[in-house]
Amino acid sequence: MRSSRHPRHGSQARGAIGSLGLHVGLLGALIWLPSIEPLKPVPEDSIEVELVTPQQVEAVAEPRQKEPVPEAPKPAPAEITAAAPQSPPQPRPNPAPVAAAPVMIRARRTLSGKVLAEPRSRQAREALTQLEPSERIEQLCNLEAMSQIQAWKAEFQPDRVVAYAMADIRFSAGMLQADGAAFRSKQRWYRLKFRCETTPDRTKVAGFEFLVGDAVPRSEWAAHNLPTMH
């Protein structure tokens, strides 16, 4: 420790001696210079410091100018285009009229009784009395159908009727319904539909309705049991 302090003191002594020689030389030079008025110390300006809180700073600070908010771009005006001229509405074609269902012809009076009353119908009257009630009604109604068709249109000359040609006949309380009948006139067969009502004793026709249809093709005669001759 002691050996480390000696060099330090030696260097300080050498520096002090050199500094002393310098001051002595300057002192000799100053003797020959005119006297110099000593400088007066310049009074230091005092600065008054006031502590201000952050709240006070914000209070006295000038309000910041708000940055202008950029306006939203205005939408471009919509382009107005001229609407394409519309063609006037076309009138809808009237739908084809639906054909009304054919109406059955209702006879104003029955004719089979007059036909059976004629002298030439004596055998027919006797034959009817020997038939079963249902078959008798069928034969009475067939005779009424031929008489009504001929009276309705003179061009027809019916000579035979098959009530069950296209469909079975139906009986109900003295009423015979034949929706698939056929009649023959001048060697041709025609479709026929009729309803026949009889008296309570099943011996006479009390009411009759019928409807004549198209001719039956000859190729279908055999399928419907329609004979070409008696």
Summary of the structure (lengths in Angstrom):
residues: 230
radius of gyration: 71.1
end to end distance: 168.8
largest distance: 199.8
contacts: 443
relative contact order: 0.10
helix: 34%
strand: 19%
